[in-house]
Amino acid sequence: MSIASNRQFRSHVIQWFLLVAGLVLTITGYSLYRSAEIHLIEKFKHQQISLAINTAAFIDGDIHHLSQKKPALSNRSYKHYQAALDATMASGNVSSYIYTLNVDIQNENLFYGVIPQTVAPESFKGQDSASKTNGSPFIGSNDFKSLVLEFVEKGQKSNSFFITDVMNNRKHISFATIFNRNNQPAGLVVVEVSNQEIISLKENLLKSMLVTVSWLFVTLLIASIFFARKITGPFEQLTDAIERLIKNDFNFNLSLSGFGGFTYLAKQFNLMLLKLQVSRNELVSTNKAYSRFVPHNVLKLISPTGIKNTSLGDCIEKEMTILFCDIRGFTRLSESMSPSDSFKFINQYLKLMVPVINHHGGTIDKYMGDGIMALFPNSADDALNAAVGMLQSLNKYNKKLREKNLPAVEIGLGLHTGEMMLGTVGTSSRMDVTVVSDTVNAAARIESLTKTFKCPILISEETRLRLKNFDKQNLRFIATCFVQGKSKPMTIYEVFSQDTISLRKEKLANQNFMIDAWDCYKNDDTEKAISLYQKGMEHCPEDKAQLALIEVVQKGRL
């Protein structure tokens, strides 16, 4: 692993220190845990054997032997021993089950002796728990029986081992012999502990060890950090300074106090930093000046990796919605203005329109005097919402103009959706971004039709079909006509969501008249078409599109 910085060196020191310390802790901790585990199991066995021996010493062997022949419920001694076993189990630290067995060595049989009233664990109950009563034959694995008989025959006083019973439960068994007055084996005390109890003891031990090791590791971590800082401290400021330079942060100076014998290095670095600051400020101001003439958002579509990787001829093909916007009668307005006032007016107007376009995900492709061409690469809804928002912003602006007794500004917006080529053209020394597609021409023609049909917003059928979220109740059919550059007729729709509620209702009510009238016009029945449009005018005199359509039908312009 190569070390590229002082900070990395410090991290490297910490890592190696922790690696070595962690390895030592792991080996030592594991060894300690294994030793503690062995000690724990031995201590556990000793406790269980002691419990069995103490219990066996408490029981009279002669009475215990007779309990097999007399009914247990009538035997006071039996009940006394039974209560003693219950009390012993209740007072133990480990959940164990204690009972006694009578041994018939001659016939190699075992019989249950004193069985406590405490509910036995599942591993003792088994499927035949009902038959496990005083004097009943022992039900258990052959291994268990063989070990018990061998235990008695050898005359051992106590023993313990792990065994798996008939229910496939692994557990620990401890024995102790019950002697009669002649010091002869009269029975056994059996202490059963499930393997789960032993696992629980091991888990508690492991948790204690992990807590201890964790505290040691935290201590070592703190010590390693302190040690590493002492080693790499003089170079920390220089490393941080270089990282800030990489992040284009030049507004700082190194403090000389923290460098000790490397003060000269800090002074030279500060001198270099000062010269970099001057050069960078000049470069930033120049780039900001140039960037105002570069369509960054359009270039991102062509070259997502950045403008530096853009080359002549780069292009993409993508379906987008084109928005054209134009001021109505701008030539007439500009005639009454000086050139300076004309530019002030246009810039004030663009200051209102452009933020709305950007807000809805649009990108300005071109400013054409008082006109705007914008691209919407994401969805047709974005483009239409932007168009409606532009009208709303303009209405607020016109309200202020009327308050000053100035003429209102009117605009037309045309939208069309289709596949287009977006790419760079020009030469290696001077490039520009342009859109090559008849979609652009069609959108421009649709915008020009807003004058003909006296509608602020017109969209094509292609745009309408791609609307997903826009309320189509705010659209209505205007006409199907040929536009320049298109061999097939285009269906045009008016968007009137910006109108008042009453006017929107009346325009929707006129929709059927308009469709029937246009069909009549296309079938050369001009008089009926005009009659239907006139009905629409009578129903809604404010519907300017009806009057415009009457003029179109009369002149046969489309």
C-alpha positions in Angstrom: 0.0 0.0 0.0 1.5 3.4 -1.1 1.2 6.3 1.3 0.2 9.5 -0.6 -0.2 12.0 2.3 0.7 12.6 5.9 -2.9 12.1 6.9 -2.9 8.7 5.2 0.4 7.9 7.0 -1.3 8.6 10.3 -4.2 6.4 9.4 -1.7 3.8 8.3 0.0 3.9 11.7 -3.3 3.6 13.5 -4.3 0.7 11.3 -1.1 -1.3 11.9 -1.2 -0.5 15.6 -4.8 -1.7 15.8 -4.1 -4.7 13.6 -1.3 -5.9 15.8 -3.1 -5.1 19.1 -6.3 -6.6 17.7 -4.4 -9.8 16.8 -2.9 -10.1 20.2 -6.2 -9.3 21.9 -8.0 -11.9 19.7 -5.5 -14.7 20.5 -5.2 -13.8 24.2 -9.0 -13.3 24.5 -9.7 -16.7 22.8 -7.2 -18.5 25.0 -8.6 -16.8 28.1 -12.1 -17.7 27.0 -11.3 -21.3 26.4 -9.6 -21.6 29.8 -12.5 -19.8 31.5 -15.0 -22.1 29.6 -13.2 -25.3 30.8 -13.1 -23.9 34.3 -16.7 -23.0 34.1 -17.8 -26.5 33.0 -15.7 -28.1 35.7 -17.1 -25.8 38.3 -20.6 -26.6 37.0 -20.0 -30.4 37.1 -18.6 -30.1 40.6 -21.7 -28.1 41.7 -24.1 -30.6 40.2 -22.3 -33.5 41.7 -22.2 -31.8 45.1 -25.9 -31.1 44.8 -26.6 -34.8 44.0 -24.3 -36.0 47.0 -26.0 -33.6 49.4 -29.4 -34.6 48.3 -28.5 -38.3 48.6 -27.1 -37.8 52.1 -30.4 -36.3 53.1 -32.5 -39.4 52.0 -32.8 -42.5 54.1 -31.9 -45.5 51.9 -34.2 -47.9 53.7 -37.2 -45.7 53.5 -36.4 -44.8 49.9 -36.3 -48.5 49.0 -39.7 -49.1 50.7 -41.3 -46.3 48.7 -41.3 -48.5 45.7 -43.5 -51.1 47.5 -45.9 -48.7 49.2 -48.3 -46.2 47.6 -46.5 -42.9 47.4 -49.5 -40.8 48.3 -49.8 -42.5 51.7 -46.1 -42.4 52.5 -45.3 -39.4 54.7 -41.6 -39.8 54.2 -42.1 -39.8 50.4 -44.0 -36.5 50.6 -41.3 -35.1 52.8 -38.5 -36.1 50.3 -40.7 -34.8 47.5 -41.0 -31.4 49.1 -37.3 -31.3 49.8 -36.5 -32.0 46.1 -38.9 -29.2 45.1 -37.2 -26.8 47.4 -33.7 -27.8 46.2 -34.7 -27.2 42.6 -36.3 -23.8 43.5 -33.1 -22.6 45.3 -30.6 -23.6 42.6 -28.8 -21.0 40.4 -29.1 -23.4 37.4 -32.4 -24.7 36.2 -32.1 -28.5 37.0 -34.5 -31.4 37.6 -33.8 -33.7 40.5 -35.4 -37.1 41.1 -34.4 -40.5 42.5 -34.2 -44.0 41.0 -34.4 -47.5 42.6 -31.9 -50.0 41.1 -32.5 -53.7 40.6 -29.0 -54.9 39.8 -30.0 -58.6 39.5 -32.6 -57.9 36.8 -30.8 -54.9 35.4 -33.8 -52.6 35.8 -34.4 -49.1 37.0 -37.5 -47.8 38.8 -38.6 -44.3 39.5 -38.3 -43.3 43.2 -39.1 -39.8 44.5 -40.4 -37.6 41.7 -40.9 -33.9 42.6 -44.2 -32.1 42.1 -42.5 -29.3 40.1 -43.4 -29.5 36.5 -40.7 -31.4 34.7 -39.0 -30.0 31.6 -39.9 -31.3 28.2 -36.8 -33.3 28.0 -37.9 -35.3 31.1 -41.6 -35.6 30.2 -41.2 -37.4 26.9 -44.2 -39.0 25.2 -44.9 -41.3 28.2 -44.8 -38.8 31.1 -48.0 -40.2 32.5 -46.2 -43.5 33.4 -43.3 -41.7 35.2 -44.5 -42.2 38.7 -43.1 -43.7 41.9 -42.3 -47.4 41.4 -42.9 -47.3 37.6 -40.1 -48.7 35.3 -37.6 -46.2 34.1 -38.2 -44.9 30.6 -35.1 -43.7 28.9 -32.3 -44.5 26.5 -30.3 -47.8 26.7 -27.1 -45.8 27.0 -28.5 -44.0 30.1 -29.5 -47.3 31.7 -26.2 -49.0 30.9 -24.2 -46.1 32.4 -26.4 -46.1 35.6 -26.1 -49.9 36.1 -22.3 -49.7 35.5 -22.1 -46.8 37.9 -23.8 -48.8 40.7 -21.9 -52.1 40.0 -18.6 -50.3 40.4 -19.7 -48.9 43.7 -19.0 -45.3 42.7 -20.5 -42.7 45.0 -21.0 -40.0 42.4 -20.3 -39.3 38.7 -21.5 -37.0 35.8 -21.6 -37.1 32.0 -23.4 -35.7 28.9 -26.0 -37.9 27.2 -28.7 -37.7 24.5 -32.0 -39.1 25.6 -34.8 -40.8 23.7 -36.3 -37.5 22.7 -33.0 -36.5 21.1 -32.3 -33.9 23.8 -28.7 -33.5 24.9 -28.3 -32.9 28.7 -25.9 -33.2 31.6 -26.5 -36.0 34.2 -25.1 -36.1 37.7 -25.5 -39.1 40.0 -25.0 -39.8 43.7 -25.7 -43.1 45.5 -28.3 -43.3 48.3 -27.0 -45.8 51.0 -29.0 -47.7 53.5 -28.1 -48.3 57.2 -25.8 -51.2 56.1 -24.0 -48.8 53.7 -25.4 -50.7 50.7 -26.6 -48.9 47.6 -30.4 -48.3 48.0 -30.9 -46.0 45.0 -29.7 -43.0 43.1 -30.2 -39.2 43.1 -30.3 -38.0 39.5 -29.7 -34.3 38.6 -30.6 -33.4 35.0 -29.6 -30.1 33.4 -30.5 -29.4 29.8 -27.8 -28.5 27.4 -29.5 -25.2 26.8 -28.7 -24.2 30.4 -25.0 -24.9 29.8 -25.1 -23.0 26.5 -26.6 -20.1 28.4 -23.7 -20.2 30.9 -21.2 -20.2 28.0 -23.0 -17.3 26.3 -22.9 -15.2 29.5 -19.2 -15.9 29.8 -18.7 -14.9 26.2 -20.6 -11.7 26.7 -18.4 -10.8 29.7 -15.3 -11.5 27.7 -16.5 -9.5 24.7 -17.3 -6.5 27.0 -13.8 -6.7 28.5 -12.1 -7.0 25.1 -14.2 -4.2 23.7 -13.1 -1.8 26.5 -9.5 -2.9 25.9 -9.9 -2.2 22.2 -11.3 1.2 22.8 -8.4 2.0 25.1 -6.0 0.9 22.4 -7.8 2.9 19.8 -7.5 6.1 21.8 -3.8 5.3 22.5 -3.1 4.6 18.8 -4.7 7.9 17.7 -2.7 9.9 20.3 0.5 8.1 19.2 -0.2 8.7 15.5 -0.9 12.4 16.0 2.4 12.8 17.8 4.2 11.2 14.8 2.5 13.1 12.0 1.6 16.4 13.8 4.1 18.8 12.1 2.7 17.8 8.6 -1.0 18.0 9.4 -1.4 21.6 8.4 0.4 21.1 5.1 -1.8 18.1 4.2 -5.0 20.0 5.1 -3.8 23.0 3.0 -3.2 20.8 -0.1 -6.7 19.2 0.3 -8.3 22.6 0.4 -6.4 23.6 -2.8 -7.7 20.5 -4.5 -11.2 21.6 -3.5 -10.6 25.1 -5.0 -10.4 26.8 -1.7 -7.7 29.5 -1.8 -8.9 31.8 0.9 -6.6 30.8 3.8 -3.0 31.0 5.1 -0.9 28.5 7.0 -0.2 29.2 10.6 3.6 29.3 11.1 3.3 28.3 14.8 2.5 24.7 14.2 5.5 23.9 11.9 8.4 24.1 14.3 11.6 23.6 12.2 9.6 23.6 9.0 8.6 27.3 9.2 10.4 28.1 5.9 8.3 25.6 4.1 5.1 27.2 5.5 6.3 30.7 4.3 7.0 29.4 0.8 3.7 27.7 0.7 1.9 30.9 1.7 3.8 32.8 -1.1 2.8 30.3 -3.7 -0.8 30.4 -2.4 -0.9 34.2 -2.8 0.1 34.0 -6.5 -2.4 31.2 -7.1 -5.2 33.4 -5.6 -4.4 36.2 -8.0 -4.3 34.0 -11.1 -7.4 32.1 -10.1 -9.5 35.2 -9.5 -8.6 36.5 -13.0 -9.5 33.1 -14.5 -12.8 32.8 -12.6 -13.9 36.3 -13.7 -13.0 35.5 -17.3 -14.9 32.2 -17.3 -18.0 33.8 -15.7 -18.0 36.4 -18.5 -17.8 33.7 -21.2 -20.3 31.3 -19.5 -23.1 33.7 -20.0 -22.9 33.0 -23.7 -22.8 29.2 -23.4 -26.0 27.1 -23.2 -24.7 24.8 -20.4 -28.0 22.8 -20.0 -28.1 22.0 -23.7 -24.4 21.0 -23.7 -25.2 18.6 -20.8 -27.7 16.8 -23.0 -25.0 16.3 -25.6 -22.1 15.6 -23.4 -23.1 14.6 -19.8 -19.5 14.3 -18.8 -18.8 18.0 -19.2 -18.1 20.8 -21.7 -14.4 19.9 -21.8 -15.3 16.6 -23.4 -17.5 18.2 -26.1 -16.2 18.0 -29.6 -17.4 19.0 -33.0 -20.1 16.7 -34.4 -21.3 15.3 -31.0 -25.0 14.7 -31.2 -27.9 12.8 -29.7 -31.3 11.8 -31.0 -34.1 12.3 -28.4 -37.8 12.9 -28.2 -38.4 16.4 -26.8 -41.0 19.1 -26.7 -40.2 22.4 -28.3 -41.7 25.6 -27.0 -41.8 28.8 -29.1 -42.8 32.1 -27.6 -43.2 35.4 -29.4 -44.4 38.9 -28.3 -47.5 40.0 -30.3 -46.9 43.3 -32.2 -43.4 43.8 -30.9 -42.4 45.6 -34.1 -45.1 48.2 -33.5 -44.1 48.5 -29.9 -40.4 48.9 -30.7 -41.1 51.7 -33.1 -42.1 53.9 -30.2 -38.9 53.1 -28.3 -35.3 54.0 -28.6 -32.9 51.1 -29.2 -31.8 51.3 -25.6 -35.4 51.1 -24.3 -36.2 48.3 -26.7 -33.4 46.2 -25.2 -34.5 47.1 -21.6 -38.0 46.1 -22.4 -36.9 42.7 -23.9 -34.6 41.9 -21.0 -37.3 42.8 -18.5 -39.7 40.5 -20.3 -37.1 37.7 -20.5 -36.4 38.2 -16.8 -40.0 37.1 -16.2 -40.2 34.3 -18.7 -36.9 32.4 -18.3 -37.2 31.5 -14.6 -40.5 29.9 -15.3 -39.0 27.8 -18.1 -36.1 26.7 -15.9 -38.4 25.9 -13.0 -40.3 23.4 -15.2 -37.2 21.6 -16.4 -36.8 23.5 -19.7 -33.6 24.8 -21.3 -33.3 27.9 -23.4 -31.9 27.0 -26.8 -32.1 30.4 -28.5 -33.1 34.0 -27.9 -34.5 35.4 -31.2 -35.0 39.0 -30.5 -38.3 39.0 -28.7 -38.8 35.3 -29.3 -37.8 32.3 -27.2 -37.1 28.7 -28.2 -36.9 26.3 -25.3 -36.3 22.5 -25.1 -38.1 20.2 -22.7 -36.3 16.9 -22.7 -38.2 15.2 -19.8 -41.9 15.4 -20.6 -44.6 17.3 -22.5 -46.3 18.1 -19.2 -43.2 20.2 -18.2 -43.5 22.2 -21.4 -47.2 22.8 -21.1 -47.0 23.7 -17.4 -44.2 26.2 -18.3 -46.4 27.8 -21.0 -49.2 28.2 -18.6 -46.8 29.6 -15.9 -45.4 32.1 -18.4 -48.9 33.4 -19.1 -49.6 33.7 -15.4 -46.4 35.7 -14.8 -47.2 37.9 -17.8 -50.7 38.6 -16.4 -49.2 39.8 -13.1 -46.8 42.0 -15.1 -49.6 43.4 -17.3 -51.5 44.3 -14.1 -48.7 46.6 -13.1 -48.5 48.1 -16.6 -52.2 48.9 -16.5 -51.8 50.6 -13.2 -49.2 52.9 -14.9 -51.6 53.4 -17.9 -49.1 51.5 -20.2 -50.2 49.0 -22.9 -50.3 45.4 -21.9 -48.0 42.8 -23.5 -49.5 39.8 -25.3 -47.6 36.7 -26.3 -48.3 33.5 -28.3 -46.9 30.1 -27.4 -46.7 27.1 -29.7 -45.7 23.5 -28.5 -44.9 20.5 -30.6 -43.3 17.1 -29.6 -41.2 14.8 -31.7 -37.8 13.2 -32.4 -35.0 15.6 -33.0 -31.2 15.7 -33.5 -29.3 17.9 -31.0 -25.6 18.4 -31.7 -22.7 20.7 -32.3 -22.0 22.4 -35.6 -19.3 24.9 -36.8 -15.6 24.5 -36.8 -13.0 23.4 -34.3 -12.3 27.1 -33.4 -16.0 28.2 -33.2 -18.8 25.8 -32.4 -22.5 26.2 -31.6 -25.3 23.9 -30.5 -28.3 23.5 -32.7 -31.4 21.4 -33.2 -32.0 19.7 -36.5 -35.5 18.5 -37.0 -38.8 19.5 -38.6 -40.2 19.4 -35.1 -38.6 22.8 -34.5 -40.2 24.2 -37.7 -43.6 22.7 -36.8 -43.5 24.3 -33.4 -42.6 27.7 -34.9 -45.5 27.4 -37.3 -47.9 26.4 -34.5 -46.8 29.5 -32.6 -47.5 31.7 -35.6 -51.1 30.2 -35.7 -51.8 31.6 -32.3 -52.2 35.0 -34.2 -54.5 33.4 -36.7 -56.8 31.7 -34.1 -56.4 34.3 -31.4 -55.3 31.7 -28.8 -52.5 32.4 -26.4 -51.4 28.7 -26.3 -51.6 26.1 -29.1 -50.3 22.6 -29.0 -50.1 19.8 -31.5 -51.8 16.4 -31.4 -48.4 14.8 -30.8 -47.9 16.9 -27.6 -51.5 16.2 -26.4 -51.0 12.5 -26.7 -47.9 12.6 -24.5 -49.6 14.5 -21.7 -49.8 12.4 -18.5 -50.7 14.7 -15.6 -52.1 17.8 -17.3 -55.9 18.1 -17.0 -57.1 17.5 -20.6 -60.4 19.2 -19.7 -58.5 22.4 -20.3 -57.8 21.5 -23.9 -60.1 21.8 -27.0 -59.9 21.1 -30.7 -59.3 24.1 -32.9 -58.5 22.9 -36.4 -56.7 20.3 -38.6 -54.6 22.2 -41.1 -51.4 22.1 -43.1 -48.4 23.9 -41.7 -45.3 24.9 -43.7 -42.8 22.1 -43.9 -45.3 19.3 -43.2 -46.8 17.0 -45.9 -49.6 15.9 -43.6 -52.1 18.1 -41.8 -51.6 18.7 -38.1 -54.4 18.8 -35.5 -54.1 21.9 -33.3 -55.6 22.3 -29.7 -56.1 25.3 -27.6 -55.0 25.3 -24.0 -57.2 27.6 -21.8 -56.5 26.6 -18.2 -55.4 30.2 -17.5 -58.9 31.5 -18.3 -61.6 32.2 -15.7 -63.8 29.3 -14.5 -66.9 30.6 -16.3 -65.0 31.1 -19.6 -63.5 27.6 -19.4 -67.0 26.1 -19.0 -68.3 28.1 -22.0 -65.3 27.1 -24.2 -65.9 23.4 -23.3 -69.6 23.8 -24.2 -68.6 25.1 -27.6 -66.3 22.2 -28.3 -69.0 20.1 -30.2 -70.0 23.1 -32.3 -66.4 23.7 -33.3 -65.7 20.0 -34.3 -68.9 19.9 -36.4 -68.2 23.2 -38.0 -64.7 22.2 -39.0 -66.0 19.0 -40.5 -68.5 21.0 -42.5 -65.7 23.3 -43.7 -63.5 20.4 -44.7 -66.5 19.0 -46.6 -66.9 22.3 -48.5 -70.1 23.3 -46.6 -68.8 26.7 -45.7 -72.2 28.2 -44.9 -73.1 25.6 -42.3 -69.6 25.8 -40.8 -70.1 29.6 -40.4 -73.5 29.1 -38.9 -72.2 26.7 -36.3 -69.3 29.0 -35.4 -71.9 31.8 -35.0 -73.9 29.7 -32.6 -70.7 29.3 -30.6 -70.2 33.1 -30.6 -73.8 33.6 -29.4 -73.2 31.2 -26.6 -69.9 32.8 -25.6 -69.1 36.2 -27.1 -65.7 36.3 -25.3 -64.6 33.2 -27.2 -62.2 35.0 -29.6 -61.3 31.7 -31.4 -64.8 31.4 -32.8 -64.6 34.8 -34.5 -61.1 33.9 -35.8 -62.3 30.6 -37.2 -65.2 32.4 -39.0 -62.6 34.6 -40.7 -60.5 31.6 -41.6 -63.5 29.7 -43.1 -64.7 32.8 -45.0 -61.3 33.4 -46.6 -60.5 29.7 -47.0 -57.0 30.3 -45.8 -56.4 26.8 -44.4 
